Amino acid sequence: MRQTRRDFLGKAAGGLLALYTAPLLTGCGGVIRNKTAVNPFFTDISLKTDKNSAAILHYASLAPSGHNAQPWSVKLNSPSEWIISADPRRRLPAADPDNRALLLGIGAFLENLSLAANAHGYEADIKIIAENTFDTTIAKVTLQAAKPLDYPLERIEMRRTVKNGLLANEFKRDDINAMSQAVGHNIIYFPRTSKHSQCIEEAQGDAYRIQTHRLAAAAELREWFRLNDREALKYRDGLTTEGMEITGIKGWYIRHFMTPEDMLSDFSKKTSIAMNEELVRQGAGWIVITSKSHHVADIIEAGRKFERMALIVRERKIALAPMTQLLVEKTGQELFASHHKAQIIPQMVLRVGYLDHYPDPVSLRRPVHWFAG
């Protein structure tokens, strides 16, 4: 029987709404971070910065963010005084209506900035300016000369999110303690065999299904697809096939023949939901990062704490996969409201597990002079 292009799209692409699918082959690779041509330490931002400042901002920009939107911008008042802002063009109002994930990303950015500054012989004094989650001016950073600290910056370079291949092995006590210390004990770990873990798994499946079918969320997701190499190189942000762990022949086919509309077809959505249901059953359980309030400073601090944990787990072969839908859709919010005290405010829900093999980072980053000046 003759196969139409649309039939082949459905079968070859596997209905990849995107965020979750298993790699098939290692060839036919797309654009990844180490293939981008722009020097990340490009120093000609303005006369207000130098090589060290550019390096610090580059490391800061390796922080994770929703849809890899990279929502930060930096105003260089002087070589030692910077204003960190949220770029309103990089908001995700459908997937992140309260700007919680945006602020978590900027928190991770500030944590990387602080660590990189320490390694380059500066102490970063960070003052949070924003008073509500919709303020665009977030923080003032003042750099002061200090004795360099011996921090392994390769941790920042090699951090990445991994969604596939999480093992069911329960965590060792030493690993739980290390992660808890990194986050200042603001985490709760639910092993896969626990009742809480099963409740989160079910609620995440419901939340993912709801968000997948929300028209506004789908339209927003479409704007952040970077399906072909030309768009990936042009924007250096968003969701590439490699960043979505779509590799091999599937990744090659998507980059050459598929459009965002194909990725958001009804068939693709159905297949993506099935893939998510498979993925939530992977791993050692769930980690919830909490805060003491909904204040901007506390959300940003939660983002900094998450990044501290994310920077140490690679050496332990532990993957952290944020599941953002759970805290946005009503079904997930109701779950936490009904099972936990009012004082426990969840800021991040992470699917976690050991990995046999930890892949290198691939998500793209904008060069420093694109977001700072």
PyMOL commands that set and color helices and strands:
alter all, ss='L'
color gray80, all
select helices_A, chain A and resi 5-13+33-35+51-60+66-68+88-90+100-119+154-158+173-182+195-213+215-223+229-235+248-257+260-263+266-279+296-316+324-327+330-339+368-371
alter helices_A, ss='H'
color red, helices_A
select strands_A, chain A and resi 72-78+81-86+122-128+137-145+187-191+285-291+318-322+345-354
alter strands_A, ss='S'
color yellow, strands_A
deselect
rebuild
show_as cartoon
